[in-house]
Amino acid sequence: MREFAFTVEYEKGVDEFMDHFIENSNLHSQTIAIHATTESMWRLDRMSGPPDVLEEFDERLNHASVCNEVIGMCGSPAIESTHEILARTPDSRIVYACRKERDGVRSIPYVAAKHIGDGLLMQAERRGHQYQWRLLIDDEETVGAIYEELNDGLQDGLSLSVQRLSDPECWVNTGIGINEDGLPPEQQAALEAAVEYGYYQKPRKHTVQEISEKLDVPNSTLQYRLTRAEAWLATQFVSDVLSPEEQQTKTVNIELEV
């Protein structure tokens, strides 16, 4: 199997729902499951962000006459569209959406289903201006056809870029429930910004001070969020690598050494 990864980048004003991500850099969406045929599409997404941002997103869902959150190309008007918030915490949502589109230019899940057929597996992620997609395919010849149809159907204000066609890299079981003990969205955003601006590269491209100025947040706030995020990552790494017995042994040995 091969992974085809690409990104659709949105200009502000093209799509109501993507505008909300553009306006709120700490809002993040990732698919739990997404399925499509040539007739319909249904999906579950995990949303994470500050409570006030998610509440505004809830209002946009409630007042949208057509749920266009999966539109990655021009047109693709819906015949039927439903959405429902299945679970919520102050900083998380699980959102179900189902959509049927008219003939003509179609959105990304439909184009993928058309060319790949049975066995289609997809993942999608939204943050800021970017809508990132990953398709798991077993026939590289379909990649060109998918790319051509997607690129030809892009409306003004959208651009398409390909990241890779390679062995699968990002297919991780994210589960279905809301993880209240996960990395808070503001810490995740801080960590991603640090990676993006080369904070962890050698030599370091930007300092925390420089990154905080780019993000327009206080230096002390960004430093705190990075420190907490790094601590969370370290804890997760130990939990994943060591068994409970090994963790307990390590703790005992450290206490004895002290």
PABATOR-720530 format. One record per residue (C-alpha): residue number from 1; residue in three letters; z, y, x; chain. Coordinates in Angstrom, 3 decimals, decimal comma. Example, Ala and Ser with C-alpha at 12.3 -4.5 7.8 and 13.67 -1.06 7.14 Angstrom:
   resi   resn          w          v          u   chain
      1    ALA      7,800     -4,500     12,300       A
      2    SER      7,140     -1,060     13,670       A
END
This chain:
   resi   resn          w          v          u   chain
      1    MET      0,000      0,000      0,000       A
      2    ARG     -0,674      3,584      1,056       A
      3    GLU      0,980      6,855      0,108       A
      4    PHE     -1,181      9,816     -0,865       A
      5    ALA      0,936     12,984     -0,686       A
      6    PHE     -0,294     16,406     -1,733       A
      7    THR      1,040     19,741     -2,991       A
      8    VAL     -0,133     22,156     -5,669       A
      9    GLU      1,088     25,678     -4,908       A
     10    TYR      1,492     28,171     -7,750       A
     11    GLU      1,188     31,917     -7,768       A
     12    LYS      3,685     33,704     -9,995       A
     13    GLY      2,491     34,229    -13,545       A
     14    VAL      0,278     31,139    -13,764       A
     15    ASP      2,787     28,825    -15,445       A
     16    GLU      5,950     29,678    -17,382       A
     17    PHE      8,004     26,769    -16,117       A
     18    MET      6,920     27,081    -12,496       A
     19    ASP      7,767     30,795    -12,667       A
     20    HIS     11,369     29,767    -13,273       A
     21    PHE     11,339     27,735    -10,036       A
     22    ILE      9,657     30,597     -8,177       A
     23    GLU     12,273     33,069     -9,414       A
     24    ASN     15,167     30,701     -8,546       A
     25    SER     14,825     29,068     -5,130       A
     26    ASN     17,943     26,954     -5,723       A
     27    LEU     16,410     25,237     -8,780       A
     28    HIS     15,074     21,768     -8,005       A
     29    SER     13,412     19,014    -10,021       A
     30    GLN     12,643     15,435     -9,002       A
     31    THR     11,183     12,609    -11,036       A
     32    ILE     13,313      9,585    -11,812       A
     33    ALA     10,328      7,889    -13,433       A
     34    ILE      6,833      8,989    -14,412       A
     35    HIS      4,170      6,887    -16,108       A
     36    ALA      0,707      7,668    -17,418       A
     37    THR     -2,299      6,093    -19,067       A
     38    THR     -5,600      7,737    -19,915       A
     39    GLU     -4,058      8,510    -23,322       A
     40    SER     -0,514      9,724    -22,697       A
     41    MET      2,169     10,538    -20,117       A
     42    TRP      5,951     10,162    -20,204       A
     43    ARG      8,563     10,947    -17,578       A
     44    LEU     12,221     11,473    -16,696       A
     45    ASP     13,211     14,310    -14,377       A
     46    ARG     16,500     15,160    -12,731       A
     47    MET     17,032     18,917    -12,628       A
     48    SER     19,644     20,523    -10,379       A
     49    GLY     20,645     24,136     -9,927       A
     50    PRO     23,285     26,760    -10,718       A
     51    PRO     24,639     26,596    -14,303       A
     52    ASP     23,174     29,941    -15,396       A
     53    VAL     19,714     29,021    -14,074       A
     54    LEU     19,772     25,666    -15,884       A
     55    GLU     20,908     27,309    -19,112       A
     56    GLU     17,919     29,646    -18,943       A
     57    PHE     15,652     26,653    -18,305       A
     58    ASP     17,138     24,961    -21,403       A
     59    GLU     16,131     28,000    -23,444       A
     60    ARG     12,593     27,873    -22,077       A
     61    LEU     12,317     24,232    -23,101       A
     62    ASN     13,641     24,960    -26,578       A
     63    HIS     11,277     27,861    -27,177       A
     64    ALA      8,128     26,436    -25,574       A
     65    SER      5,443     25,752    -28,153       A
     66    VAL      3,718     23,442    -25,667       A
     67    CYS      5,568     21,731    -22,846       A
     68    ASN      3,226     22,348    -19,916       A
     69    GLU      5,548     21,284    -17,107       A
     70    VAL      3,117     18,657    -15,798       A
     71    ILE      0,056     20,912    -15,751       A
     72    GLY     -1,363     21,030    -12,260       A
     73    MET     -4,845     22,141    -13,259       A
     74    CYS     -6,455     24,611    -15,621       A
     75    GLY     -6,661     23,915    -19,317       A
     76    SER     -5,303     20,454    -20,092       A
     77    PRO     -4,094     21,570    -23,560       A
     78    ALA     -1,682     19,227    -25,297       A
     79    ILE     -2,296     17,470    -28,594       A
     80    GLU      1,349     16,380    -28,753       A
     81    SER      4,273     17,346    -26,565       A
     82    THR      7,951     16,489    -26,865       A
     83    HIS     10,908     16,954    -24,559       A
     84    GLU     14,612     16,255    -24,755       A
     85    ILE     17,658     16,756    -22,542       A
     86    LEU     19,229     13,300    -22,338       A
     87    ALA     22,245     14,153    -20,179       A
     88    ARG     23,798     17,238    -18,689       A
     89    THR     26,523     18,521    -16,393       A
     90    PRO     27,036     22,196    -15,496       A
     91    ASP     24,634     21,897    -12,538       A
     92    SER     22,411     18,934    -13,542       A
     93    ARG     20,090     17,775    -16,308       A
     94    ILE     18,154     14,612    -17,121       A
     95    VAL     15,023     15,670    -19,027       A
     96    TYR     12,657     13,379    -20,939       A
     97    ALA      9,099     14,538    -21,666       A
     98    CYS      6,148     12,915    -23,405       A
     99    ARG      2,676     14,452    -23,586       A
    100    LYS     -0,809     13,746    -24,908       A
    101    GLU     -3,704     15,940    -23,819       A
    102    ARG     -7,103     16,857    -25,207       A
    103    ASP    -10,370     15,907    -23,545       A
    104    GLY    -11,689     18,047    -20,711       A
    105    VAL     -9,800     19,130    -17,614       A
    106    ARG     -6,703     16,983    -17,308       A
    107    SER     -3,378     17,225    -15,477       A
    108    ILE     -2,435     15,216    -12,408       A
    109    PRO     -0,886     12,098    -14,037       A
    110    TYR     -3,968     11,599    -16,222       A
    111    VAL     -6,404     11,968    -13,315       A
    112    ALA     -4,360      9,493    -11,265       A
    113    ALA     -4,262      6,994    -14,153       A
    114    LYS     -8,013      7,340    -14,631       A
    115    HIS     -8,829      6,440    -11,015       A
    116    ILE     -5,990      4,044    -10,144       A
    117    GLY     -5,474      2,260    -13,463       A
    118    ASP     -2,782     -0,368    -13,971       A
    119    GLY      0,072     -0,373    -11,485       A
    120    LEU      0,056      3,379    -10,903       A
    121    LEU      3,262      4,647     -9,276       A
    122    MET      3,964      8,357     -8,845       A
    123    GLN      6,707     10,700     -7,723       A
    124    ALA      6,852     14,456     -8,172       A
    125    GLU      9,151     17,214     -6,990       A
    126    ARG      9,326     20,932     -7,772       A
    127    ARG     10,929     23,763     -5,850       A
    128    GLY      9,863     27,380     -5,454       A
    129    HIS      6,086     27,795     -5,494       A
    130    GLN      5,409     24,132     -4,734       A
    131    TYR      4,782     21,118     -6,957       A
    132    GLN      4,674     18,117     -4,622       A
    133    TRP      3,143     14,792     -5,651       A
    134    ARG      3,111     11,325     -4,097       A
    135    LEU      0,911      8,480     -5,314       A
    136    LEU      1,272      4,869     -4,208       A
    137    ILE     -2,164      3,280     -4,021       A
    138    ASP     -3,771      0,112     -2,684       A
    139    ASP     -7,345      1,400     -2,413       A
    140    GLU     -8,018      4,354     -0,131       A
    141    GLU    -11,488      4,822     -1,610       A
    142    THR     -9,936      6,310     -4,766       A
    143    VAL     -8,264      9,113     -2,807       A
    144    GLY    -11,486     11,078     -2,418       A
    145    ALA    -12,292     10,825     -6,129       A
    146    ILE     -8,773     11,925     -7,129       A
    147    TYR     -8,789     14,841     -4,706       A
    148    GLU    -12,242     16,010     -5,820       A
    149    GLU    -11,384     15,978     -9,528       A
    150    LEU     -8,036     17,708     -8,969       A
    151    ASN     -9,514     20,371     -6,730       A
    152    ASP    -12,435     21,046     -9,064       A
    153    GLY    -10,051     21,454    -12,009       A
    154    LEU     -7,616     23,888    -10,419       A
    155    GLN     -7,232     27,125    -12,337       A
    156    ASP     -7,020     30,537    -10,696       A
    157    GLY     -3,694     31,040     -8,964       A
    158    LEU     -3,328     27,406     -7,858       A
    159    SER     -4,160     25,859     -4,496       A
    160    LEU     -4,202     22,218     -3,407       A
    161    SER     -3,249     20,919      0,043       A
    162    VAL     -3,012     17,343      1,334       A
    163    GLN      0,018     16,379      3,441       A
    164    ARG     -0,813     12,808      4,372       A
    165    LEU     -2,426      9,490      3,601       A
    166    SER     -0,175      7,022      5,350       A
    167    ASP      2,296      4,195      5,046       A
    168    PRO      4,880      4,953      2,324       A
    169    GLU      7,651      7,263      3,554       A
    170    CYS      9,549      8,760      0,609       A
    171    TRP     10,008      5,986     -1,963       A
    172    VAL     13,759      5,889     -2,455       A
    173    ASN     15,653      4,659     -5,510       A
    174    THR     17,254      7,810     -6,897       A
    175    GLY     18,909      6,113     -9,875       A
    176    ILE     19,073      7,383    -13,444       A
    177    GLY     22,565      8,787    -13,917       A
    178    ILE     23,645     12,261    -12,900       A
    179    ASN     25,484     12,083     -9,592       A
    180    GLU     28,346     14,523     -9,858       A
    181    ASP     29,426     13,727     -6,288       A
    182    GLY     26,040     14,532     -4,756       A
    183    LEU     25,051     17,469     -2,602       A
    184    PRO     25,404     20,700     -4,637       A
    185    PRO     22,073     22,492     -5,148       A
    186    GLU     23,047     25,589     -3,182       A
    187    GLN     24,013     23,430     -0,172       A
    188    GLN     20,813     21,411     -0,479       A
    189    ALA     18,789     24,624     -0,577       A
    190    ALA     20,605     25,907      2,516       A
    191    LEU     19,911     22,681      4,401       A
    192    GLU     16,241     22,683      3,424       A
    193    ALA     15,880     26,315      4,483       A
    194    ALA     17,484     25,518      7,852       A
    195    VAL     14,968     22,720      8,411       A
    196    GLU     12,052     24,869      7,231       A
    197    TYR     12,927     27,719      9,593       A
    198    GLY     13,483     25,451     12,597       A
    199    TYR     17,255     25,776     12,882       A
    200    TYR     17,581     22,148     14,034       A
    201    GLN     14,640     22,227     16,446       A
    202    LYS     15,007     22,467     20,192       A
    203    PRO     14,645     25,220     21,171       A
    204    ARG     16,024     26,660     17,939       A
    205    LYS     13,460     28,854     16,148       A
    206    HIS     15,878     30,871     13,991       A
    207    THR     19,614     31,470     13,921       A
    208    VAL     21,776     31,262     10,815       A
    209    GLN     21,883     35,058     10,785       A
    210    GLU     18,085     35,296     10,778       A
    211    ILE     17,731     32,660      8,060       A
    212    SER     20,374     34,359      5,907       A
    213    GLU     18,388     37,602      6,107       A
    214    LYS     15,217     35,790      4,998       A
    215    LEU     17,083     34,210      2,066       A
    216    ASP     18,952     37,442      1,258       A
    217    VAL     22,363     35,762      1,268       A
    218    PRO     25,433     36,695      3,360       A
    219    ASN     25,549     35,067      6,781       A
    220    SER     29,030     33,655      6,151       A
    221    THR     27,904     32,122      2,854       A
    222    LEU     24,916     30,372      4,416       A
    223    GLN     27,040     29,129      7,324       A
    224    TYR     29,613     27,695      4,911       A
    225    ARG     26,940     25,955      2,838       A
    226    LEU     25,327     24,457      5,935       A
    227    THR     28,670     23,225      7,252       A
    228    ARG     29,517     21,574      3,923       A
    229    ALA     26,037     20,035      3,664       A
    230    GLU     26,246     18,623      7,196       A
    231    ALA     29,660     17,140      6,414       A
    232    TRP     28,245     15,534      3,259       A
    233    LEU     25,308     14,071      5,202       A
    234    ALA     27,627     12,653      7,850       A
    235    THR     29,803     11,028      5,184       A
    236    GLN     26,741      9,569      3,427       A
    237    PHE     25,404      8,220      6,726       A
    238    VAL     28,652      6,451      7,522       A
    239    SER     28,839      5,055      3,980       A
    240    ASP     25,283      3,716      4,181       A
    241    VAL     25,499      2,255      7,684       A
    242    LEU     29,019      0,803      7,754       A
    243    SER     30,541     -1,692      5,365       A
    244    PRO     33,900     -0,795      3,769       A
    245    GLU     35,656     -3,154      6,222       A
    246    GLU     33,947     -1,513      9,215       A
    247    GLN     34,816      1,959      7,923       A
    248    GLN     38,454      0,953      7,563       A
    249    THR     38,462     -0,562     11,080       A
    250    LYS     36,960      2,585     12,563       A
    251    THR     39,566      4,722     10,816       A
    252    VAL     42,428      2,531     12,050       A
    253    ASN     41,097      2,584     15,627       A
    254    ILE     40,787      6,378     15,579       A
    255    GLU     44,346      6,746     14,252       A
    256    LEU     45,655      4,379     16,965       A
    257    GLU     43,835      6,313     19,685       A
    258    VAL     45,329      9,544     18,438       A
END
